[in-house]
Amino acid sequence: LVRNFLQATDENRFAVYRLNDFIDKTQKRTSFPHGSKIALLMTACYIIFHWNACVYFLFSLAEGLSEDDTGAFGFSYYKVFDPRFPTCSVFNDKNCQFQENFTLLDIDDHRPKYMQEMYAFWEGKFVKWDMGNFSREYSMSIYWSALTITTCGQQPYPSSSPQNMLEVIDTLIGVLVFATIIGSVGSVVTQMNEDVYEFRQKMDGIKFYMKYRMVTPAIQERVISCVTYMHSQHQLNDEKELLYVLPPRLQGQIAVNLHMETLKKVELFKQCSAGFLYEVVLRIKQQIYSPNDYLFRAGERAKEMFIIKRGTLRVIDEDSSTPALTLTDGATFGELSVILIAGNQLGDRRAVSLRSEGYSDVYILNQDDVSAILQEYPTDRDILISNAREMLRSRDLLSEAALESTDQPLSMLSLEEQLLRMKNQIGDLDGQLNNMYASFNNLSTDMKRRLTAVEQIFTRNRRQIKLDCMRGKFKY
């Protein structure tokens, strides 16, 4: 028996540490942390009410149950009647309501005078729902416990010392519990309003700045609308700051989950390796555009590729009468802008304009980032250039004559390739310098030979030249 008792009271059977672990993990993993805190608080309060109700009922059993006294401090079955539901409706039957004087200040004080009349009136007009003793005992006990711990009162006064002691202890516990409840609820509400408070601070700062700088009302309205939209979409915080605490690998997995499927559908990145695409998704940046914002205009330098996450973009060709093209969620635009291709008849300038029709959430891939990645992936660079040429060739925008005469841009070459190109260029310069030096030596030798010949002629004919000068045949 002793062994069984010790096994029954083993602390591992209570598993309190598991409950704490469950609470911690729930608050960390749930998508509704504030709701989980409120649910935890309500559960804790109910458990306290339940324990106190059990103590109250045991106390009532110890003192003895009262059968017919509604004013007794302890539990009494007379306080909890079986519920009764009327079988008629007061809206359809005028005889379904007992006539009472509702102008009285407290009608409950006058009802005992005509209680028998009410019994006779309602006889046969209701259905009785028989409740078990346990339901009546528990409902009354939990009701007393909740009112006492929350110090709401409205209970019969204690009439003995044990009852006074129970009431005092419950009141003290109630004060502590009530203070804990108020503090916990206040903490949850404060945390829930923290984002709203920060948003209001940012909004007030923006409004003050625009007013101080005397920004035009039209721009002020656009700015306020944009900030409000970003707040509604939870995009006021920088993604880099939010993900900074995560390991780089996890950041990469998040980026892959967001963009990899979209990049695989882009024709330019067909047959590229997974490692190259992984590096590309890490370089993608997010940007919000408000209604009628231009992502770029015709004639600007083409250096970015756009992936539409949410919203609508419209391609505008001002030189053409064809209808404008509309881009929606998941579409891409400007993939050929992230790589420099020799023979591209479009050059490095935009031929059309791109405008946001509403609020648009766009991911941007920059040409410089792709060039930096291609330095480490020469095989994918060749694949990318081949895909880009095929795309241009299919659109009749590739000049075949310029392909062989132009080298690849230096920004896309790896360090070894850049050094090799520099070595070849230095070799070419060295060869040119050697040729120029040899040509200079030949020219110098020829000039020396000619100068020596002139000196010899002068030496042989110096006397004759002097006489000719004296006779005036040579004029200075």
MOZI-V713735 format. One record per residue. N is the residue number from 1. RES is the residue in one small letter. OMEGA is omega as a letter, one per 40 degrees, with the letter a starting at -180 (none if undefined). Layout:
n=N res=RES omega=OMEGA
n=N res=RES omega=OMEGA
This chain:
n=1 res=l omega=i
n=2 res=v omega=i
n=3 res=r omega=i
n=4 res=n omega=i
n=5 res=f omega=i
n=6 res=l omega=i
n=7 res=q omega=a
n=8 res=a omega=a
n=9 res=t omega=i
n=10 res=d omega=a
n=11 res=e omega=i
n=12 res=n omega=a
n=13 res=r omega=i
n=14 res=f omega=i
n=15 res=a omega=i
n=16 res=v omega=a
n=17 res=y omega=i
n=18 res=r omega=i
n=19 res=l omega=i
n=20 res=n omega=i
n=21 res=d omega=i
n=22 res=f omega=a
n=23 res=i omega=a
n=24 res=d omega=a
n=25 res=k omega=i
n=26 res=t omega=a
n=27 res=q omega=i
n=28 res=k omega=a
n=29 res=r omega=a
n=30 res=t omega=i
n=31 res=s omega=a
n=32 res=f omega=a
n=33 res=p omega=a
n=34 res=h omega=i
n=35 res=g omega=i
n=36 res=s omega=i
n=37 res=k omega=i
n=38 res=i omega=i
n=39 res=a omega=i
n=40 res=l omega=i
n=41 res=l omega=i
n=42 res=m omega=i
n=43 res=t omega=i
n=44 res=a omega=i
n=45 res=c omega=a
n=46 res=y omega=i
n=47 res=i omega=i
n=48 res=i omega=i
n=49 res=f omega=a
n=50 res=h omega=i
n=51 res=w omega=a
n=52 res=n omega=i
n=53 res=a omega=i
n=54 res=c omega=i
n=55 res=v omega=a
n=56 res=y omega=a
n=57 res=f omega=i
n=58 res=l omega=i
n=59 res=f omega=i
n=60 res=s omega=i
n=61 res=l omega=a
n=62 res=a omega=i
n=63 res=e omega=a
n=64 res=g omega=a
n=65 res=l omega=i
n=66 res=s omega=a
n=67 res=e omega=a
n=68 res=d omega=a
n=69 res=d omega=i
n=70 res=t omega=a
n=71 res=g omega=i
n=72 res=a omega=i
n=73 res=f omega=a
n=74 res=g omega=a
n=75 res=f omega=i
n=76 res=s omega=i
n=77 res=y omega=a
n=78 res=y omega=i
n=79 res=k omega=a
n=80 res=v omega=i
n=81 res=f omega=i
n=82 res=d omega=a
n=83 res=p omega=i
n=84 res=r omega=a
n=85 res=f omega=a
n=86 res=p omega=i
n=87 res=t omega=i
n=88 res=c omega=a
n=89 res=s omega=a
n=90 res=v omega=a
n=91 res=f omega=a
n=92 res=n omega=a
n=93 res=d omega=a
n=94 res=k omega=a
n=95 res=n omega=a
n=96 res=c omega=i
n=97 res=q omega=i
n=98 res=f omega=a
n=99 res=q omega=i
n=100 res=e omega=i
n=101 res=n omega=a
n=102 res=f omega=i
n=103 res=t omega=i
n=104 res=l omega=a
n=105 res=l omega=i
n=106 res=d omega=a
n=107 res=i omega=a
n=108 res=d omega=i
n=109 res=d omega=a
n=110 res=h omega=a
n=111 res=r omega=i
n=112 res=p omega=a
n=113 res=k omega=a
n=114 res=y omega=a
n=115 res=m omega=a
n=116 res=q omega=i
n=117 res=e omega=i
n=118 res=m omega=i
n=119 res=y omega=a
n=120 res=a omega=a
n=121 res=f omega=a
n=122 res=w omega=a
n=123 res=e omega=a
n=124 res=g omega=a
n=125 res=k omega=a
n=126 res=f omega=i
n=127 res=v omega=a
n=128 res=k omega=i
n=129 res=w omega=a
n=130 res=d omega=i
n=131 res=m omega=i
n=132 res=g omega=i
n=133 res=n omega=a
n=134 res=f omega=i
n=135 res=s omega=i
n=136 res=r omega=i
n=137 res=e omega=a
n=138 res=y omega=a
n=139 res=s omega=i
n=140 res=m omega=a
n=141 res=s omega=a
n=142 res=i omega=i
n=143 res=y omega=i
n=144 res=w omega=a
n=145 res=s omega=a
n=146 res=a omega=a
n=147 res=l omega=a
n=148 res=t omega=a
n=149 res=i omega=i
n=150 res=t omega=i
n=151 res=t omega=i
n=152 res=c omega=i
n=153 res=g omega=i
n=154 res=q omega=i
n=155 res=q omega=i
n=156 res=p omega=a
n=157 res=y omega=i
n=158 res=p omega=a
n=159 res=s omega=i
n=160 res=s omega=a
n=161 res=s omega=i
n=162 res=p omega=i
n=163 res=q omega=i
n=164 res=n omega=a
n=165 res=m omega=i
n=166 res=l omega=a
n=167 res=e omega=a
n=168 res=v omega=i
n=169 res=i omega=i
n=170 res=d omega=i
n=171 res=t omega=i
n=172 res=l omega=i
n=173 res=i omega=a
n=174 res=g omega=i
n=175 res=v omega=i
n=176 res=l omega=a
n=177 res=v omega=a
n=178 res=f omega=i
n=179 res=a omega=i
n=180 res=t omega=i
n=181 res=i omega=a
n=182 res=i omega=i
n=183 res=g omega=a
n=184 res=s omega=i
n=185 res=v omega=i
n=186 res=g omega=i
n=187 res=s omega=i
n=188 res=v omega=a
n=189 res=v omega=i
n=190 res=t omega=i
n=191 res=q omega=i
n=192 res=m omega=a
n=193 res=n omega=a
n=194 res=e omega=i
n=195 res=d omega=i
n=196 res=v omega=i
n=197 res=y omega=i
n=198 res=e omega=i
n=199 res=f omega=i
n=200 res=r omega=i
n=201 res=q omega=i
n=202 res=k omega=a
n=203 res=m omega=i
n=204 res=d omega=i
n=205 res=g omega=i
n=206 res=i omega=i
n=207 res=k omega=i
n=208 res=f omega=a
n=209 res=y omega=a
n=210 res=m omega=i
n=211 res=k omega=a
n=212 res=y omega=a
n=213 res=r omega=i
n=214 res=m omega=i
n=215 res=v omega=a
n=216 res=t omega=a
n=217 res=p omega=a
n=218 res=a omega=i
n=219 res=i omega=i
n=220 res=q omega=a
n=221 res=e omega=i
n=222 res=r omega=a
n=223 res=v omega=a
n=224 res=i omega=i
n=225 res=s omega=a
n=226 res=c omega=i
n=227 res=v omega=i
n=228 res=t omega=i
n=229 res=y omega=a
n=230 res=m omega=i
n=231 res=h omega=i
n=232 res=s omega=i
n=233 res=q omega=i
n=234 res=h omega=a
n=235 res=q omega=i
n=236 res=l omega=i
n=237 res=n omega=i
n=238 res=d omega=a
n=239 res=e omega=a
n=240 res=k omega=i
n=241 res=e omega=a
n=242 res=l omega=a
n=243 res=l omega=a
n=244 res=y omega=a
n=245 res=v omega=a
n=246 res=l omega=i
n=247 res=p omega=a
n=248 res=p omega=a
n=249 res=r omega=i
n=250 res=l omega=i
n=251 res=q omega=i
n=252 res=g omega=i
n=253 res=q omega=i
n=254 res=i omega=i
n=255 res=a omega=i
n=256 res=v omega=i
n=257 res=n omega=a
n=258 res=l omega=a
n=259 res=h omega=a
n=260 res=m omega=a
n=261 res=e omega=i
n=262 res=t omega=a
n=263 res=l omega=i
n=264 res=k omega=i
n=265 res=k omega=i
n=266 res=v omega=a
n=267 res=e omega=a
n=268 res=l omega=a
n=269 res=f omega=i
n=270 res=k omega=i
n=271 res=q omega=i
n=272 res=c omega=a
n=273 res=s omega=i
n=274 res=a omega=i
n=275 res=g omega=i
n=276 res=f omega=i
n=277 res=l omega=i
n=278 res=y omega=i
n=279 res=e omega=a
n=280 res=v omega=a
n=281 res=v omega=i
n=282 res=l omega=a
n=283 res=r omega=a
n=284 res=i omega=a
n=285 res=k omega=a
n=286 res=q omega=i
n=287 res=q omega=i
n=288 res=i omega=i
n=289 res=y omega=i
n=290 res=s omega=a
n=291 res=p omega=i
n=292 res=n omega=i
n=293 res=d omega=i
n=294 res=y omega=i
n=295 res=l omega=i
n=296 res=f omega=i
n=297 res=r omega=i
n=298 res=a omega=a
n=299 res=g omega=i
n=300 res=e omega=a
n=301 res=r omega=a
n=302 res=a omega=a
n=303 res=k omega=a
n=304 res=e omega=i
n=305 res=m omega=a
n=306 res=f omega=i
n=307 res=i omega=a
n=308 res=i omega=i
n=309 res=k omega=a
n=310 res=r omega=i
n=311 res=g omega=a
n=312 res=t omega=i
n=313 res=l omega=a
n=314 res=r omega=i
n=315 res=v omega=a
n=316 res=i omega=i
n=317 res=d omega=a
n=318 res=e omega=a
n=319 res=d omega=a
n=320 res=s omega=i
n=321 res=s omega=a
n=322 res=t omega=i
n=323 res=p omega=a
n=324 res=a omega=i
n=325 res=l omega=a
n=326 res=t omega=i
n=327 res=l omega=a
n=328 res=t omega=a
n=329 res=d omega=i
n=330 res=g omega=a
n=331 res=a omega=i
n=332 res=t omega=i
n=333 res=f omega=i
n=334 res=g omega=a
n=335 res=e omega=i
n=336 res=l omega=a
n=337 res=s omega=a
n=338 res=v omega=a
n=339 res=i omega=i
n=340 res=l omega=a
n=341 res=i omega=i
n=342 res=a omega=a
n=343 res=g omega=i
n=344 res=n omega=a
n=345 res=q omega=i
n=346 res=l omega=a
n=347 res=g omega=i
n=348 res=d omega=a
n=349 res=r omega=i
n=350 res=r omega=i
n=351 res=a omega=a
n=352 res=v omega=i
n=353 res=s omega=i
n=354 res=l omega=a
n=355 res=r omega=i
n=356 res=s omega=a
n=357 res=e omega=i
n=358 res=g omega=i
n=359 res=y omega=a
n=360 res=s omega=i
n=361 res=d omega=a
n=362 res=v omega=i
n=363 res=y omega=a
n=364 res=i omega=i
n=365 res=l omega=a
n=366 res=n omega=a
n=367 res=q omega=a
n=368 res=d omega=i
n=369 res=d omega=i
n=370 res=v omega=i
n=371 res=s omega=i
n=372 res=a omega=i
n=373 res=i omega=a
n=374 res=l omega=i
n=375 res=q omega=a
n=376 res=e omega=a
n=377 res=y omega=a
n=378 res=p omega=i
n=379 res=t omega=i
n=380 res=d omega=i
n=381 res=r omega=i
n=382 res=d omega=i
n=383 res=i omega=a
n=384 res=l omega=i
n=385 res=i omega=i
n=386 res=s omega=i
n=387 res=n omega=a
n=388 res=a omega=i
n=389 res=r omega=i
n=390 res=e omega=i
n=391 res=m omega=i
n=392 res=l omega=a
n=393 res=r omega=i
n=394 res=s omega=i
n=395 res=r omega=a
n=396 res=d omega=a
n=397 res=l omega=a
n=398 res=l omega=i
n=399 res=s omega=a
n=400 res=e omega=a
n=401 res=a omega=a
n=402 res=a omega=a
n=403 res=l omega=a
n=404 res=e omega=a
n=405 res=s omega=a
n=406 res=t omega=i
n=407 res=d omega=i
n=408 res=q omega=i
n=409 res=p omega=a
n=410 res=l omega=a
n=411 res=s omega=a
n=412 res=m omega=a
n=413 res=l omega=i
n=414 res=s omega=a
n=415 res=l omega=i
n=416 res=e omega=i
n=417 res=e omega=i
n=418 res=q omega=i
n=419 res=l omega=i
n=420 res=l omega=i
n=421 res=r omega=i
n=422 res=m omega=i
n=423 res=k omega=i
n=424 res=n omega=i
n=425 res=q omega=i
n=426 res=i omega=i
n=427 res=g omega=i
n=428 res=d omega=i
n=429 res=l omega=i
n=430 res=d omega=i
n=431 res=g omega=i
n=432 res=q omega=i
n=433 res=l omega=i
n=434 res=n omega=i
n=435 res=n omega=i
n=436 res=m omega=i
n=437 res=y omega=i
n=438 res=a omega=i
n=439 res=s omega=i
n=440 res=f omega=i
n=441 res=n omega=i
n=442 res=n omega=i
n=443 res=l omega=i
n=444 res=s omega=i
n=445 res=t omega=i
n=446 res=d omega=i
n=447 res=m omega=i
n=448 res=k omega=a
n=449 res=r omega=a
n=450 res=r omega=i
n=451 res=l omega=i
n=452 res=t omega=i
n=453 res=a omega=i
n=454 res=v omega=i
n=455 res=e omega=i
n=456 res=q omega=i
n=457 res=i omega=a
n=458 res=f omega=a
n=459 res=t omega=a
n=460 res=r omega=a
n=461 res=n omega=a
n=462 res=r omega=a
n=463 res=r omega=a
n=464 res=q omega=i
n=465 res=i omega=i
n=466 res=k omega=i
n=467 res=l omega=i
n=468 res=d omega=i
n=469 res=c omega=a
n=470 res=m omega=i
n=471 res=r omega=i
n=472 res=g omega=i
n=473 res=k omega=i
n=474 res=f omega=i
n=475 res=k omega=i
n=476 res=y omega=none
